[in-house]
Amino acid sequence: MRKNIFIVLGFLAQLFNIQSTAIAQSKQAPLKDTHRKSLLWKISGKDLLTPSYVFGTMHSICNEDYFFTEQMQAAFDASKKLILEIDLSDPAMIAQYQQNLFLPEGKELKNFFSSEKEYQAFVDSVKKQTDIDANQFSKFKPFILISMISMKSFTCENQSSYEMNLIEMSKKRNIDIDGLESSHSQLEIFDKMNDEDIKNMLVESVSQLGNEHKEIDQMVSIYKTQDIDALYQLISQSPEFKGHEKELISGRNIKWMNTLLYEMKQQASFVAVGAGHLAGKQGVLNLLEKQGYQVEAVK
């Protein structure tokens, strides 16, 4: 799963209908509730006037694998606000993304490679494996091309996005939507990576494409069992997270807490974030429990 460092955020999937999966790792630390097989968790107690819910999503999933249970629907219907990682219903947020998609002036995709020969070999490989012309992405930041290539990992033609579906459901109910972070803070994660790491991810995104089909099928299968710890175990072995786990997962979870607690104190909220953010020592659920809230799996 060499592309997961880009798959985990999933923002390109939602902006451009380029679907990907959003699962990630951290160190396991079980909650008091031992019944872990649930994507939906009720948050109550302490200073909350009404319960809120935390739901683990996949930013993209094949239509035939998409599900939203009666319990999930009931929790959403009982909530007065939708909280996402990024509020992609906000035109200003989308505009901010679009402004930050291009490489700095004077830099191109080929500059991530040590020679013209190495770059051309990559371009040829991308074309052969995916029928994508990498040269068309020469001015864009590399994560866009990697996200395009990741699409080829899906064996189905049509995918659904939990986030986009929840946004549409919220609009129909006329409830507010908000985000836990800005698009700038997400994009900044990639801007801080060195060129060598990015080049390796570009190359591996193509070389590992054949294995990705089985890995995504396995990930989806586990997601459908709602076993957040098993998802954990699957992803925790992904080598691309080494050195980046804090920026991608745990650090973001910690930063979210102030906003998350403020929103839940104001009204019953339905919080939908990538399923990989739920479990672990620095996972959203454990952080909420450490704050003194009651965290219960909704079966």
Secondary structure, 3 states (H helix, E strand, C coil): CCCHHHHCCCHHHHHHCCCCCCCCCCCCCCCCCCCCECCEEEEECCCCCCCEEEEEECCCEEHHHCCCCHHHHHHHHCCCEEEECCCCCCHHHHHHHHHCCECCCCCCHHHHCCCHHHHHHHHHHHHHHHCCCHHHHCCECHHHHHHHHHHCCCCCCCEECHHHHHHHHHHHHCCEEEECCCHHHHHHHHHCCCHHHHHHHHHHHHHCHHHHHHHHHHHHHHHHHCEHHHHHHHHHCCHHHCCCHHHHHHHHHHHHHHHHHHHHHHCCEEEEEEHHHCCCCCCHHHHHHHCCCEEEECC
